[in-house]
Amino acid sequence: MSAVLEGPALDQLFREARTRNGWSDKPVSDAQIRELYDLFKFGPTAVNSTPARVVWVKSEEAKQRLAPHLSGNNRPKTLKAPVTAIIGYDQEFHEKLPKLFPNAPTAKDWFASPESREQTAFRNGTLQGAYLIIAARALGLDAGPMSGFDNAGVDKEFFAGTTIKSNFIVALGYGTDENLYPRNPRLDFEEANTIL
């Protein structure tokens, strides 16, 4: 488990990976979606809370339900993607802690306040969304994450009657270079880091 990944793997996951705006017609299968989940579910979260809940928008009917809630420029590229993951987070994630964190039988009680549940669910659900992106890249898929959509509309359409709220969405598939912008700069180490 301590082996350093070689350059090509690091390129695929980070250095050469890009946020895609264009998509080929090559489909993403249900088996691939399951494989993706079975990989990203192992990313660490606080007390193994795993609050992310994902709706995989794949069918034409589901895409049409999502379409009205997408911001202008995000609509056509998202609808063209073979599948779009709506990354949500369950505000009542703590109800599953007896299963997920059995070594601490009282863990559920640690999240008695709605504020602590919201903060924990949002933070750790966001982490899981990031794991999903890296897992997708590891499995040869491209990703187009975005937050340009109407969260309230998506929540009403896809999470009504639940304790789940949407966080962000990730278009997934096999990207093309269509509307691919030049890579933007990143901060240098000294601009973003302090070693004490």
C-alpha positions in Angstrom: 0.0 0.0 0.0 3.0 2.3 0.3 4.1 2.2 -3.4 4.3 5.6 -5.1 2.2 5.8 -8.3 4.1 6.2 -11.5 3.9 9.4 -13.6 1.3 8.2 -16.1 -1.1 7.4 -13.2 -0.5 10.8 -11.6 -1.1 12.4 -15.0 -4.4 10.6 -15.5 -5.6 11.5 -12.0 -4.3 15.1 -11.7 -1.7 16.6 -14.0 -3.3 15.9 -17.4 -6.9 15.5 -16.2 -9.3 18.3 -17.3 -12.8 19.4 -16.5 -14.7 18.4 -19.6 -17.3 20.5 -21.4 -17.7 18.2 -24.4 -18.7 14.5 -24.5 -18.5 11.6 -27.0 -21.5 9.4 -27.6 -19.8 6.5 -25.9 -22.2 5.4 -23.1 -21.5 4.8 -19.4 -23.0 1.5 -18.3 -24.8 0.8 -15.1 -22.0 -1.7 -14.3 -19.5 1.1 -14.6 -21.6 3.3 -12.2 -21.6 0.5 -9.7 -17.9 0.0 -10.1 -17.4 3.7 -9.6 -19.4 3.7 -6.4 -17.6 0.5 -5.2 -14.3 2.4 -5.5 -15.1 5.9 -4.1 -17.1 4.6 -1.1 -13.8 3.7 0.5 -12.6 7.3 0.8 -12.3 8.4 4.4 -15.0 10.4 6.2 -15.4 11.5 9.8 -16.5 8.5 11.9 -17.1 6.7 8.6 -20.2 8.9 8.3 -20.4 8.5 4.5 -23.2 11.1 4.1 -23.1 11.4 0.3 -26.2 10.2 -1.5 -26.0 10.2 -5.3 -28.6 10.3 -8.0 -27.2 9.1 -11.3 -29.1 11.0 -14.1 -28.7 8.7 -17.1 -32.1 8.3 -18.9 -33.5 10.9 -21.2 -36.5 11.3 -18.9 -34.2 12.0 -15.9 -32.1 14.4 -18.0 -35.3 16.4 -18.9 -36.1 16.6 -15.2 -32.7 18.0 -14.5 -32.6 20.4 -17.5 -34.8 23.2 -16.1 -32.5 23.5 -13.0 -29.2 23.9 -14.9 -27.7 27.3 -15.5 -27.6 28.6 -19.1 -24.2 27.4 -20.4 -24.2 24.3 -18.2 -27.4 23.0 -19.7 -26.3 21.7 -23.1 -23.0 20.2 -22.0 -24.6 18.5 -19.0 -27.4 17.1 -21.1 -24.9 15.7 -23.6 -22.9 13.8 -21.0 -23.8 10.1 -20.8 -24.5 10.4 -17.1 -24.6 13.2 -14.5 -24.2 12.5 -10.8 -26.1 14.7 -8.4 -24.0 14.7 -5.3 -26.3 15.1 -2.3 -25.7 14.8 1.4 -28.0 13.2 4.0 -28.6 15.5 7.0 -29.7 12.4 8.9 -26.6 10.4 8.1 -26.1 9.7 11.8 -29.0 7.2 11.7 -26.7 4.8 9.8 -23.8 5.1 12.2 -24.7 2.0 14.2 -24.0 0.1 11.0 -21.1 2.3 9.7 -19.2 2.9 13.0 -20.0 -0.2 15.2 -16.9 0.2 17.4 -18.6 3.3 19.0 -22.2 2.3 19.8 -23.1 5.8 21.0 -21.7 7.6 17.9 -25.2 8.5 16.7 -25.6 10.6 19.8 -22.6 12.7 18.9 -24.7 14.4 16.3 -27.7 15.4 18.4 -27.8 19.0 17.0 -29.0 19.8 13.5 -26.1 22.2 13.1 -23.5 19.5 13.8 -25.2 17.2 11.4 -25.4 19.8 8.7 -21.8 20.7 9.0 -20.6 17.1 9.1 -22.8 16.0 6.3 -21.9 18.9 4.0 -18.1 18.6 4.7 -17.9 14.9 4.3 -20.4 14.7 1.5 -18.2 17.2 -0.4 -15.1 15.0 0.3 -17.0 12.0 -1.1 -17.9 14.0 -4.3 -14.2 14.7 -4.7 -13.4 11.0 -4.3 -16.0 10.2 -6.9 -14.1 12.5 -9.4 -10.8 10.9 -8.7 -12.3 7.4 -8.9 -13.9 8.2 -12.2 -10.6 9.3 -13.6 -8.9 6.2 -12.2 -11.5 4.1 -14.1 -10.9 5.9 -17.4 -13.8 8.3 -17.3 -13.7 12.1 -17.5 -15.5 14.4 -15.2 -17.1 17.8 -15.4 -18.0 19.0 -11.9 -20.1 22.1 -11.5 -22.2 24.1 -9.1 -24.1 26.2 -11.7 -27.6 24.9 -11.0 -30.6 25.7 -8.9 -30.1 23.6 -5.7 -33.6 24.3 -4.4 -35.1 23.1 -7.7 -33.0 20.0 -7.8 -33.8 19.2 -4.2 -37.5 19.5 -5.0 -37.2 17.4 -8.1 -34.9 14.7 -6.9 -34.9 14.7 -3.1 -38.4 15.7 -2.1 -39.6 14.1 1.0 -36.1 13.1 2.1 -33.5 14.5 4.4 -31.0 14.9 1.5 -29.9 18.2 0.0 -27.9 18.6 -3.2 -24.3 19.9 -3.1 -22.9 19.8 -6.6 -23.2 17.8 -9.8 -20.6 15.9 -11.9 -21.1 15.2 -15.6 -19.4 11.9 -16.4 -18.4 10.1 -19.6 -15.7 10.2 -22.2 -14.7 13.7 -22.8 -13.8 15.5 -26.0 -11.8 18.6 -26.6 -14.9 20.5 -27.5 -14.9 23.9 -25.7 -11.9 22.8 -23.7 -10.2 25.9 -22.4 -6.5 26.2 -21.8 -5.5 25.1 -18.3 -5.8 27.9 -15.8 -2.8 28.7 -13.5 -2.5 27.3 -10.0 -1.0 29.0 -7.0 2.7 28.4 -6.4 3.6 26.5 -3.2 4.6 29.6 -1.4 1.3 31.3 -2.2 -0.8 28.6 -0.7 1.2 26.8 1.9 3.0 27.3 5.2 5.3 24.7 6.8 5.7 25.3 10.5 
